[in-house]
């Protein structure tokens, strides 16, 4: 059985910052001393054939940033970190987590999904002609297989947040049902978007989150359109106020071009949801960490997941969306919740 009420590592922040808005907003404040980018190494990955229909026969290119362990003589393994929708390898939670991990003896690889990235070393939108969508698990799995081999004889871990948490859970399914990743020991998903349709409706109900995600998505699509004239026409989307309705238009446009098999946004969202018995085939230990007051990821869907001996669902009373911060003084606690999951005994992993 899944115990939904007893997280392994307690998170009890100051009452002043327990609200969903405080947790979510404070997570965007970067503490001093984060210097993970000073010794990161950019790596380009061949991620298999393009399945968007935009470039038949071409190989997808994804990229990410590697950091070696900063703890002399300690090599605990490699952790691949996946960002959320319209985030990237250099988002706050990614660099803060990566820094804590390398200081604890882990190597890290911060993977960028298609059309995501900081744009510091390369233009992520120019790498592939096809536009990002949440269904592109095949290219993500192909990239993950390459990253896993970087771990050598050490353990490999996958950690994802928000949309990245959705991808992390689907990579756990890929490992269990299709092609195992080299030496994968555990998958950890933080506030994963297991029900993308419900998550989209939730962010639309909050003016702040709606504005945030809407503006970032439009910015991304503008950058894509500037490079490729056959990318979706952003001028049409700019007139649509809700992200749900923008997605509906986006899917209808791709369907018109024969690029997706979905008739509407509901079919699209359902195609990459992780609900009900979706995780009953797990062969790798998998932990979900989320918060009851997440304003973007409604907690109700986690209670409907079918129990599995390798699945651990930890629901904290507070934490907001990918927040888990305390103050004053400001302390980012997400890494404190993740690190115990990585050192947990993995002897129960099935093969």
Steps between C-alpha positions, in 0.01 A plus 500: 500500500605860441514714813398841370527677833846430640783659298836347577658842565274752682461849357368747757576858389436815698124573509578832329595321178267199499251638248501373144585843361788557744650157427468539123630856479791459744621203298591749226744686726854376440724485808855630497787264428341304214792457260418167335524665156870582545611142439209357300570319173263534205423167331300448178305176472368311198144413605380270226274562200271802490141390562335840469473467123696823452828338394453140383827310503678759712647431843369699796761701690454570871748656736581523867764593756727262690666571833739263673494433873664774702565268794861377465517126456122454529299372201151405613354481153346718231170685540320618187272797576207591274344848515133594477301645209666821374773458761849384411829362626572837661168547679532581868399162638730323254818687582430506876438125503798427276732699725388309811542170320855563373600620847371168636706294258261451206563592139204670331366542149234768448314393188313749282190374325440606137469881460614559860830638617671816624624605155844573643710271284261393225155598377274214620224591254731453203602145591179342369236625258202334670335676796512359853203309635453293815464174309861486377615224736691305233766764443526563873555129561767487228683792662460345845662177381808696397511691828465177699815361340694798638447350846731211417495245782330744740125531569285706265205701630228706332345803673233714336280790614153599375484409129848355553346282770248374247786412264692336787205272580456410134873423480449264795226332293728494195773333707250246635302423186733562208877557521676515840736789565853409604528455878183699581449480876216740569264762356379799703219726376434836671149646460458300176228600254338156495172645367605766245144602417404563862833677561434734206156583635650566845763742371233678294291563813784694662577832323863489610580150378293551184695815415834334578452188287312678222773762452777241509328276247438791265863607531611148412271477199607843375862386508408186305297694242790738443714207392243285319219655297291183523489513882163594658389860440541672837276791397201268518597372844559849639128569472408200718494578875503149654779244476238223463351673194847576363579129524175418321595732212857366498389136474238581236767678294743207526219255419413702190858452380488129583766542769297349788232230522288690752163659427510741795691609809331241722633215285844661499510541879373146557773355279776591745315490830627266773182400681335202668691180428759666273785409737407140580774364273786667689828313535692793649438671833306821439413779741252782451533806725225761480301752705133523592501873428668486158311764297589336167488126570170400671572244769187288442647294216783363715250325727366303204834343400493123530732384782822323403784364712754721320290818504519743791270806496588769755252786538606793717245742648683793340768565241316682223604424146861377507563726799586331828668809643530633853558854628629709660777463407420361157591131474422279202408159639416300187845340497451396864195299391672345197840402641362236744320339206827454311686334786208271587571129467418390144527128564128453431529608138354234271681369195 
